[in-house]
Amino acid sequence: MRRRITSLTVLAALVATVLFALPLGIAVWQYYHDDTKGDLERAADAVALAVSADLTAGRPPTVPPLDEEDDEAEGEVGIYAPDGRLLAGRGPAVGGPVEWEAAKATVDVVLGREGDEIALAVPVISGSRVTGVVRAALPLSRLRERILLTWLGMAALAIATTGVSWLMARRFATRLVRPLEELAAVAERLGDGDFTARSPRAGIGEIDQVGETLDATAKRIGETLERERAFSAEASHQLRNPLTGLRLQLEAALETPSADPYAAIRAGIASADRLERTIEDLLALGRERRAPRAELDLDALLEEAREAGEALLQPWGRTLRIVREDPPPARAAAAAVRQVLGVLLDNAATHGRGTVTVVARDAGDALAIDVADEGPDLGETDPFASAPSDHGIGLRLARSLAEAEGGRLRLSRPDPPTFTLLLPTAEPATPRDEPGSTRDEPGSTRAWRGITRA
């Protein structure tokens, strides 16, 4: 690319130089011809004035001394009789066509080429009679030399201009190409998976704009990949819960051979169904686009929570209690709420003790679902800490799912440990609640107003 930019710049400079030099060269040629004619004419007129009296009186004329500048310019000056004989000065012994044309006195100045010279003749007139002709001549080689030297100077200047253009083109090409090469290196690092790569700023608006766009894209890809990795880790953790329940049921059936095997099989099938439901929920929640939120079927959700909780608690001889305290309707994805409750029940079964209580209640303009157990005081412990210890990474997944639904999950009481899920309530349908309305969207004013009041 550098070579291409340099070549194009030099080519443009050459084209501009040629287009400028051609008419200028013609103008130089014309200028020197006109200048030579003027010099010869001045020399001839000066001599004609000096010898006019001698020619009129019939005396032999003599060529007067000329100025040094005129002498260098005029070359040679001769005085001729009307019949073409050389009377004085330098020149051919017999005048040529230029002198004969001047002797006719039809024009004031006659200019022409005679051999290797350019000659100019002016008549010397006394009254109506031509008394002589003054001829001034300059070798064509001297005229060509002056033109050629000027053209060579112009060519040297053109070469120097082209060289400067080449140097400037290389400098600007380097300045232009280097940021692009750095962008290419950054893009290669991004392709290798290094999403922390950032492009340097070059001070060129268009290239910097591309760099900023590339940096923003790298940041978005990195964040998306990080979220995908976190979701994969959390989802795999979430899948372990029904597998653990199924394993405990099977182990309990093995420990009690006298128990009804059909009951163990039915419990295992129910656990497998819950595992399948968990997989479907995670796949649905992992999709970028989700269906519009419908009103939550709280009864069915609590019944599923009862079945899942009993499957987790019965092997440990613990019980589950579900209480309804006139809960209001809410709008949320059933899959998300189901997974949040599953995480809370698993957390209570794994880290808690005694009876687990699930309470669905009215929290102002929000639906609150409390999950409590009789475990030890959590004190100042943050159960949502990033380190996968104690309460594990499942609570972080549950909080992110709750926030994605416009709700909130928090530790409302450390002793006994009580987690509260807050969901925005569903209002009666109005024209403002048509599809596309923002009244029930996550983070809307109504949803967060209810959560704040709770």
MIBA-964662 format. One record per residue (C-alpha): x, y negated, z; residue number from 1. Coordinates in nm, 4 decimals, always signed. Each point is the difference from the previous one (the first is absolute). Example, Ala and Ser with C-alpha at 12.3 -4.5 7.8 and 13.67 -1.06 7.14 Angstrom:
BEGIN
       c1       c2       c3   k
  +1.2300  +0.4500  +0.7800   1
  +0.1370  -0.3440  -0.0660   2
//
This chain:
BEGIN
       c1       c2       c3   k
  +0.0000  +0.0000  +0.0000   1
  +0.2877  -0.2352  +0.0722   2
  +0.1444  +0.0606  -0.3458   3
  -0.3400  -0.0591  -0.1563   4
  -0.0531  -0.3286  +0.1820   5
  +0.3532  -0.1144  -0.0856   6
  -0.0395  +0.0977  -0.3657   7
  -0.3321  -0.1779  -0.0327   8
  +0.1376  -0.3141  +0.1643   9
  +0.3091  -0.0075  -0.2223  10
  -0.2132  +0.0674  -0.3069  11
  -0.2302  -0.2871  +0.0916  12
  +0.3023  -0.2265  +0.0471  13
  +0.1413  +0.1049  -0.3387  14
  -0.3305  -0.0585  -0.1769  15
  -0.0350  -0.3431  +0.1610  16
  +0.3606  -0.0865  -0.0901  17
  -0.0404  +0.1070  -0.3618  18
  -0.3283  -0.1838  -0.0403  19
  +0.1630  -0.3107  +0.1413  20
  +0.3368  +0.0390  -0.1767  21
  -0.1304  +0.0464  -0.3554  22
  -0.1691  -0.3396  -0.0366  23
  +0.2792  -0.1597  +0.2027  24
  +0.2632  +0.1467  -0.2349  25
  -0.1876  -0.1353  -0.3011  26
  -0.0251  -0.3378  +0.1726  27
  +0.3782  +0.0061  +0.0648  28
  +0.0680  +0.0771  -0.3674  29
  -0.2259  -0.2849  -0.1098  30
  +0.1487  -0.2371  +0.2578  31
  +0.3581  +0.0533  -0.1157  32
  -0.0975  -0.0433  -0.3649  33
  -0.1757  -0.3276  +0.0775  34
  +0.2856  -0.1113  +0.2244  35
  +0.2567  +0.0761  -0.2741  36
  -0.2051  -0.1913  -0.2529  37
  -0.0168  -0.2973  +0.2355  38
  +0.3765  +0.0029  +0.0600  39
  +0.0773  +0.0194  -0.3736  40
  -0.2485  -0.2748  -0.0768  41
  +0.1490  -0.2341  +0.2596  42
  +0.3525  +0.0588  -0.1317  43
  -0.1067  -0.0531  -0.3636  44
  -0.1928  -0.3177  +0.0813  45
  +0.2930  -0.1442  +0.1937  46
  +0.2405  +0.0610  -0.2922  47
  -0.2542  -0.1294  -0.2557  48
  -0.0306  -0.3293  +0.1848  49
  +0.3787  -0.0301  +0.0276  50
  +0.0782  +0.0616  -0.3717  51
  -0.3033  -0.1725  -0.1543  52
  +0.1867  -0.3278  -0.0637  53
  +0.3032  +0.1739  -0.1573  54
  -0.2166  +0.2085  -0.2293  55
  -0.2027  -0.3045  -0.1098  56
  +0.3182  -0.1981  -0.0722  57
  +0.1588  +0.2939  -0.1848  58
  +0.2858  +0.0364  +0.2519  59
  +0.1297  +0.3422  +0.0984  60
  -0.1848  +0.0989  +0.3199  61
  +0.1611  +0.1441  +0.3097  62
  -0.1725  +0.2158  +0.2618  63
  -0.0093  -0.1964  +0.3244  64
  +0.0936  +0.1757  +0.3229  65
  -0.2987  +0.1529  +0.1746  66
  -0.0738  +0.0447  +0.3682  67
  +0.1593  +0.3113  +0.1478  68
  -0.3456  +0.1514  +0.0663  69
  -0.1195  -0.0687  -0.3552  70
  +0.3279  +0.1292  -0.1434  71
  -0.0363  +0.3305  +0.1814  72
  -0.3627  +0.0308  -0.1079  73
  +0.0238  -0.1090  -0.3635  74
  +0.2799  +0.2326  -0.1085  75
  +0.1105  -0.1820  -0.3186  76
  -0.1166  -0.3191  -0.1770  77
  +0.0596  -0.0892  -0.3639  78
  -0.0880  -0.2989  -0.2246  79
  -0.1100  +0.0771  -0.3548  80
  -0.0562  -0.2096  -0.3092  81
  -0.3414  +0.0119  -0.1687  82
  +0.1489  +0.2376  -0.2598  83
  +0.0982  +0.2491  +0.2732  84
  +0.3755  -0.0690  +0.0332  85
  +0.1578  +0.0029  +0.3472  86
  +0.1253  -0.3537  +0.0726  87
  +0.1141  +0.0380  +0.3608  88
  -0.0224  +0.2296  +0.3015  89
  -0.0277  +0.3722  +0.0067  90
  -0.2168  +0.2256  -0.2073  91
  -0.0125  +0.1782  -0.3350  92
  +0.1583  -0.1919  -0.2935  93
  -0.3284  -0.0010  -0.1849  94
  -0.3275  -0.0483  +0.1797  95
  -0.2564  +0.2746  +0.0075  96
  -0.3801  +0.0057  -0.0265  97
  -0.0426  -0.1903  +0.3251  98
  +0.2106  -0.2932  -0.1231  99
  -0.1633  -0.0039  -0.3432 100
  -0.3450  -0.0053  +0.1622 101
  +0.1047  -0.2906  +0.2251 102
  +0.1429  -0.1915  -0.2995 103
  -0.3476  -0.0106  -0.1508 104
  -0.1072  -0.2178  +0.2993 105
  -0.3421  +0.1601  +0.0030 106
  +0.0273  +0.0840  +0.3702 107
  +0.1939  -0.1545  +0.2862 108
  +0.1563  +0.3244  +0.1285 109
  +0.0739  +0.3279  -0.1758 110
  +0.0788  +0.3105  +0.2077 111
  +0.1048  +0.3326  -0.1428 112
  +0.2387  +0.2914  +0.0100 113
  +0.3138  -0.0013  -0.2119 114
  +0.2079  +0.3138  +0.0261 115
  +0.0851  +0.0640  +0.3641 116
  -0.0924  -0.3525  +0.1054 117
  -0.3136  -0.1911  +0.0813 118
  +0.0256  -0.3377  -0.1776 119
  -0.1889  -0.3265  +0.0328 120
  +0.0284  -0.2884  -0.2484 121
  -0.1264  -0.3595  +0.0133 122
  +0.0121  -0.2441  -0.2951 123
  +0.1802  -0.3380  +0.0260 124
  -0.2251  -0.2495  -0.1791 125
  +0.0711  -0.3590  -0.1050 126
  -0.3215  -0.1559  -0.1234 127
  -0.1501  +0.2567  -0.2281 128
  +0.3321  +0.1602  -0.0915 129
  +0.1589  +0.3033  +0.1642 130
  +0.3638  -0.0866  +0.0638 131
  +0.0974  +0.3269  +0.1664 132
  -0.0950  +0.2972  +0.2153 133
  +0.1236  +0.0865  +0.3498 134
  +0.0141  +0.3733  +0.0746 135
  +0.0286  +0.1491  +0.3520 136
  +0.0384  +0.3770  +0.0376 137
  +0.0392  +0.2535  +0.2813 138
  +0.1084  +0.3645  -0.0350 139
  -0.2907  +0.2406  +0.0522 140
  +0.2275  +0.2126  +0.2194 141
  +0.0136  -0.2822  +0.2563 142
  -0.3808  -0.0279  +0.0029 143
  -0.0374  +0.3750  +0.0306 144
  +0.2540  +0.0049  +0.2814 145
  -0.1960  -0.2571  +0.2013 146
  -0.3260  +0.1926  -0.0527 147
  +0.1621  +0.3348  +0.0782 148
  +0.1626  -0.1269  +0.3201 149
  -0.3326  -0.1324  +0.1199 150
  -0.1708  +0.3263  -0.0849 151
  +0.2704  +0.1927  +0.1872 152
  -0.0541  -0.2232  +0.3042 153
  -0.3720  +0.0695  -0.0194 154
  +0.0685  +0.3745  -0.0301 155
  +0.2310  -0.0092  +0.3021 156
  -0.2658  -0.1863  +0.1962 157
  -0.2593  +0.2592  -0.1090 158
  +0.2291  +0.2828  +0.1128 159
  +0.0574  -0.1723  +0.3332 160
  -0.3746  -0.0525  +0.0404 161
  -0.0670  +0.3662  -0.0793 162
  +0.2659  +0.1066  +0.2504 163
  -0.1515  -0.2169  +0.2702 164
  -0.3421  +0.1449  -0.0866 165
  +0.1448  +0.3498  +0.0328 166
  +0.1496  -0.0757  +0.3410 167
  -0.3217  -0.1616  +0.1232 168
  -0.2042  +0.2893  -0.1412 169
  +0.2126  +0.2521  +0.1888 170
  -0.0350  -0.1978  +0.3213 171
  -0.3765  -0.0401  -0.0286 172
  -0.0414  +0.3596  -0.1167 173
  +0.1869  +0.1182  +0.3085 174
  -0.2154  -0.2199  +0.2205 175
  -0.3148  +0.1281  -0.1689 176
  +0.0904  +0.3682  -0.0281 177
  +0.1523  +0.0494  +0.3444 178
  -0.3330  -0.0527  +0.1847 179
  -0.1656  +0.2400  -0.2435 180
  +0.2698  +0.2590  +0.0675 181
  -0.0538  -0.0479  +0.3736 182
  -0.3754  +0.0422  -0.0524 183
  +0.0695  +0.3202  -0.1916 184
  +0.2190  +0.1249  +0.2869 185
  -0.2757  -0.0805  +0.2512 186
  -0.2565  +0.1775  -0.2181 187
  +0.2310  +0.3034  -0.0166 188
  +0.0256  +0.0036  +0.3800 189
  -0.3794  -0.0162  +0.0201 190
  -0.0179  +0.2924  -0.2402 191
  +0.2327  +0.1933  +0.2311 192
  -0.2378  -0.0612  +0.2912 193
  +0.1707  -0.2943  +0.1739 194
  -0.2975  -0.2301  +0.0549 195
  +0.2060  -0.2365  +0.2154 196
  +0.1861  -0.1241  -0.3082 197
  -0.0566  -0.3687  -0.0712 198
  +0.1077  -0.2022  -0.3032 199
  +0.2236  -0.3064  +0.0481 200
  -0.1124  -0.3421  -0.1187 201
  +0.1714  -0.1355  -0.3115 202
  -0.1336  -0.3553  -0.0053 203
  -0.1817  +0.0699  -0.3295 204
  -0.3740  -0.0369  +0.0451 205
  -0.1150  +0.2753  -0.2349 206
  +0.2539  +0.2564  +0.1249 207
  -0.0665  -0.0913  +0.3638 208
  -0.3720  +0.0478  -0.0630 209
  +0.0676  +0.3506  -0.1334 210
  +0.2204  +0.0671  +0.3046 211
  -0.2701  -0.1172  +0.2404 212
  -0.2555  +0.2208  -0.1739 213
  +0.2376  +0.2962  +0.0161 214
  +0.0651  -0.0647  +0.3702 215
  -0.3721  -0.0206  +0.0728 216
  -0.0569  +0.3231  -0.1922 217
  +0.2805  +0.1740  +0.1902 218
  -0.1462  -0.1189  +0.3292 219
  -0.3489  +0.1217  -0.0904 220
  +0.1321  +0.3370  -0.1185 221
  +0.2085  +0.0380  +0.3164 222
  -0.2936  -0.0851  +0.2223 223
  -0.2295  +0.2328  -0.1940 224
  +0.2516  +0.2831  +0.0195 225
  +0.0476  -0.0602  +0.3719 226
  -0.3765  +0.0088  +0.0549 227
  -0.0258  +0.3191  -0.2032 228
  +0.2754  +0.1623  +0.2033 229
  -0.1578  -0.1104  +0.3261 230
  -0.3426  +0.1185  -0.1130 231
  +0.1456  +0.3364  -0.1071 232
  +0.1661  +0.0444  +0.3390 233
  -0.3119  -0.1025  +0.1862 234
  -0.2249  +0.2108  -0.2206 235
  +0.2166  +0.3069  +0.0535 236
  -0.0200  -0.0654  +0.3731 237
  -0.3761  -0.0289  -0.0291 238
  -0.0240  +0.3328  -0.1808 239
  +0.1759  +0.1743  +0.2848 240
  -0.2909  -0.0655  +0.2383 241
  -0.2585  +0.2360  -0.1587 242
  +0.2770  +0.2504  -0.0672 243
  +0.0902  -0.0086  +0.3673 244
  -0.3654  +0.0505  +0.0964 245
  -0.0307  +0.2934  -0.2374 246
  +0.3178  +0.1555  +0.1395 247
  -0.1211  -0.0390  +0.3589 248
  -0.3326  +0.1648  -0.0844 249
  +0.1735  +0.2917  -0.1657 250
  +0.2430  +0.0384  +0.2891 251
  -0.2900  -0.0109  +0.2475 252
  -0.1769  +0.2749  -0.1986 253
  +0.3144  +0.2125  +0.0157 254
  +0.0346  -0.0540  +0.3735 255
  -0.3578  +0.1211  +0.0595 256
  -0.0483  +0.3146  -0.2102 257
  -0.3309  +0.0723  +0.1714 258
  -0.1540  -0.3233  -0.1313 259
  -0.2292  -0.0029  -0.2984 260
  +0.2275  -0.0078  -0.3093 261
  -0.2783  -0.1516  -0.2082 262
  -0.0088  -0.3027  +0.2293 263
  +0.3762  -0.0457  -0.0496 264
  -0.0433  +0.0345  -0.3751 265
  -0.2823  -0.2549  -0.0026 266
  +0.2108  -0.2391  +0.2091 267
  +0.2924  +0.0493  -0.2388 268
  -0.2208  -0.0703  -0.3005 269
  -0.1279  -0.3167  +0.1694 270
  +0.3579  -0.1092  +0.0653 271
  +0.0885  +0.0705  -0.3638 272
  -0.2981  -0.2120  -0.1053 273
  +0.1244  -0.2836  +0.2185 274
  +0.3452  +0.0373  -0.1535 275
  -0.1523  -0.0212  -0.3465 276
  -0.2002  -0.3053  +0.1042 277
  +0.3154  -0.1630  +0.1363 278
  +0.1807  +0.0558  -0.3295 279
  -0.2916  -0.1472  -0.1945 280
  -0.0121  -0.3005  +0.2311 281
  +0.3701  -0.0679  -0.0321 282
  -0.0157  +0.0255  -0.3782 283
  -0.2969  -0.2363  -0.0087 284
  +0.1718  -0.2486  +0.2323 285
  +0.3199  +0.0197  -0.1987 286
  -0.1697  -0.1114  -0.3209 287
  +0.0576  -0.3626  -0.0921 288
  -0.3664  -0.0570  -0.0840 289
  -0.2754  +0.1024  +0.2347 290
  -0.3745  +0.0071  -0.0287 291
  -0.2003  -0.2844  +0.1583 292
  -0.0552  +0.0509  +0.3731 293
  -0.3352  +0.1490  +0.0881 294
  -0.1690  -0.0013  +0.3368 295
  +0.1737  +0.2418  +0.2318 296
  -0.1912  +0.3181  +0.0940 297
  +0.1023  -0.0108  +0.3649 298
  -0.2010  +0.3071  +0.1025 299
  +0.1659  +0.2258  -0.2542 300
  +0.3381  -0.1493  +0.0838 301
  -0.0402  +0.0623  +0.3732 302
  -0.1168  +0.3552  -0.0670 303
  +0.3137  +0.0668  -0.2052 304
  +0.2079  -0.1551  +0.2759 305
  -0.1676  +0.2307  +0.2534 306
  +0.0826  +0.3097  -0.2042 307
  +0.3598  -0.1088  -0.0574 308
  +0.0476  -0.1042  +0.3644 309
  -0.1384  +0.3234  +0.1394 310
  +0.2264  +0.2009  -0.2303 311
  +0.2995  -0.1918  +0.1371 312
  -0.1022  -0.0004  +0.3691 313
  -0.1560  +0.3429  +0.0561 314
  +0.3314  +0.1917  -0.0184 315
  +0.1174  -0.2151  +0.2923 316
  -0.3228  +0.0414  +0.1967 317
  -0.0910  -0.3651  -0.0406 318
  -0.3324  -0.1553  -0.0948 319
  -0.1175  -0.2771  -0.2309 320
  -0.2770  -0.2441  +0.0867 321
  -0.1665  -0.2265  -0.2563 322
  -0.2125  -0.2965  +0.1157 323
  -0.2135  -0.2315  -0.2098 324
  -0.0825  -0.3401  +0.1486 325
  -0.2266  -0.1442  -0.2667 326
  +0.2779  -0.0548  -0.2569 327
  -0.0750  -0.2406  -0.2884 328
  +0.0330  +0.1058  -0.3655 329
  +0.3354  -0.0667  -0.1631 330
  +0.1470  -0.0072  -0.3498 331
  +0.3220  +0.1966  -0.0429 332
  +0.1412  +0.2903  -0.1959 333
  -0.0994  +0.3206  +0.1774 334
  +0.3292  +0.1646  -0.0988 335
  +0.2038  -0.2733  +0.1694 336
  -0.2066  +0.0046  +0.3209 337
  +0.0076  +0.3807  +0.0062 338
  +0.3787  +0.0008  -0.0201 339
  +0.0341  -0.2687  +0.2668 340
  -0.2174  +0.2015  +0.2403 341
  +0.1937  +0.3126  -0.0907 342
  +0.3257  -0.1702  +0.0958 343
  -0.1453  -0.1258  +0.3294 344
  -0.1419  +0.3425  +0.0903 345
  +0.3269  +0.1727  -0.0840 346
  +0.1888  -0.2591  +0.2041 347
  -0.2323  +0.0614  +0.2981 348
  +0.0335  +0.3781  -0.0362 349
  +0.3780  -0.0078  -0.0306 350
  +0.0988  -0.2737  +0.2448 351
  -0.3061  -0.0304  +0.2255 352
  -0.1681  +0.2060  +0.2672 353
  -0.3471  +0.0874  +0.1175 354
  -0.3213  -0.0899  -0.1748 355
  +0.0135  -0.2055  -0.3198 356
  -0.2807  -0.2526  -0.0308 357
  -0.1136  -0.1630  -0.3243 358
  -0.2309  -0.2982  +0.0434 359
  -0.1726  -0.1789  -0.2891 360
  -0.1286  -0.3365  +0.1161 361
  -0.1009  -0.3495  -0.1040 362
  +0.2820  -0.2558  +0.0364 363
  -0.1874  -0.3116  -0.1088 364
  +0.0235  -0.0189  -0.3762 365
  +0.2247  +0.3051  -0.0192 366
  -0.0351  +0.3746  +0.0437 367
  +0.2404  +0.1258  +0.2675 368
  +0.1037  +0.3633  +0.0329 369
  +0.1989  +0.0765  +0.3167 370
  +0.2066  +0.3162  +0.0355 371
  +0.1191  +0.0566  +0.3594 372
  +0.1538  +0.2845  +0.1951 373
  +0.1175  +0.0596  +0.3562 374
  +0.3707  -0.0109  -0.0783 375
  +0.2721  -0.1975  +0.1810 376
  +0.0212  -0.3789  -0.0009 377
  +0.1735  -0.1246  -0.3178 378
  +0.1173  -0.3152  +0.1814 379
  +0.1936  -0.2338  -0.2283 380
  +0.0626  +0.2683  -0.2595 381
  -0.0851  -0.0965  -0.3556 382
  -0.1674  +0.3064  -0.1518 383
  +0.0240  -0.1575  -0.3464 384
  +0.3799  -0.0338  +0.0162 385
  +0.1858  +0.0694  -0.3211 386
  +0.2105  +0.2778  +0.1532 387
  -0.1717  +0.3366  -0.0485 388
  +0.0085  +0.0906  +0.3694 389
  -0.2649  +0.0824  +0.2643 390
  -0.3148  -0.0873  -0.1929 391
  +0.1642  +0.0578  -0.3376 392
  -0.0568  -0.1731  -0.3283 393
  -0.3680  +0.0939  -0.0268 394
  -0.1126  -0.3079  +0.1941 395
  +0.1748  -0.2264  -0.2479 396
  -0.1869  +0.1690  -0.2830 397
  -0.3272  -0.0386  +0.1912 398
  +0.0644  -0.3724  +0.0583 399
  +0.0807  -0.0608  -0.3683 400
  -0.3171  +0.1844  -0.1061 401
  -0.2088  -0.2046  +0.2427 402
  +0.1471  -0.3280  -0.1220 403
  -0.0566  +0.1042  -0.3617 404
  -0.3712  +0.0296  +0.0835 405
  -0.0117  -0.3477  +0.1521 406
  +0.0098  +0.1427  +0.3529 407
  +0.2465  +0.0299  +0.2800 408
  +0.1469  +0.2745  +0.2194 409
  +0.1494  -0.0869  +0.3373 410
  +0.0828  +0.1399  +0.3422 411
  -0.2824  -0.1598  +0.1980 412
  +0.0925  +0.1576  +0.3367 413
  +0.3275  +0.1668  +0.1066 414
  -0.1523  +0.1825  +0.3006 415
  -0.1812  +0.2163  -0.0794 416
  +0.1382  -0.0130  -0.3553 417
  -0.2753  -0.1395  -0.2199 418
  +0.0299  -0.0823  -0.3671 419
  -0.2696  -0.2151  -0.1620 420
  -0.0876  -0.0085  -0.3680 421
  -0.1867  -0.3172  -0.1048 422
  -0.1894  -0.0065  -0.3281 423
  -0.1968  -0.2872  -0.1576 424
  -0.3733  +0.0474  +0.0227 425
  -0.2267  +0.0306  -0.3017 426
  -0.2493  -0.2880  -0.0368 427
  -0.3370  +0.0292  -0.1752 428
  +0.0264  -0.0224  -0.3769 429
  -0.0330  -0.3557  -0.1356 430
  +0.0687  -0.1534  -0.3410 431
  +0.3442  -0.0849  +0.1305 432
  +0.0649  +0.3702  +0.0698 433
  -0.0260  +0.0999  -0.3673 434
  +0.2986  +0.1790  -0.1572 435
  +0.2886  -0.2406  -0.0262 436
  -0.0989  -0.1865  +0.3200 437
  +0.2822  -0.0532  +0.2500 438
  -0.2153  +0.0283  +0.3132 439
  +0.1031  +0.3578  +0.0773 440
  +0.3504  -0.0041  -0.1421 441
  +0.2966  +0.0795  +0.2234 442
  +0.1169  -0.3016  +0.1912 443
  -0.3207  -0.2010  -0.0710 444
  -0.1134  -0.2661  +0.2450 445
  -0.3002  +0.2040  +0.1166 446
  +0.2025  +0.3170  +0.0588 447
  +0.2745  -0.1704  +0.1975 448
  -0.2534  -0.2114  +0.1928 449
  -0.1510  +0.3185  +0.1376 450
  +0.3392  +0.1428  +0.0854 451
  +0.1039  -0.3174  +0.1776 452
  -0.3123  -0.0053  +0.2091 453
  +0.0589  +0.3616  +0.0988 454
//
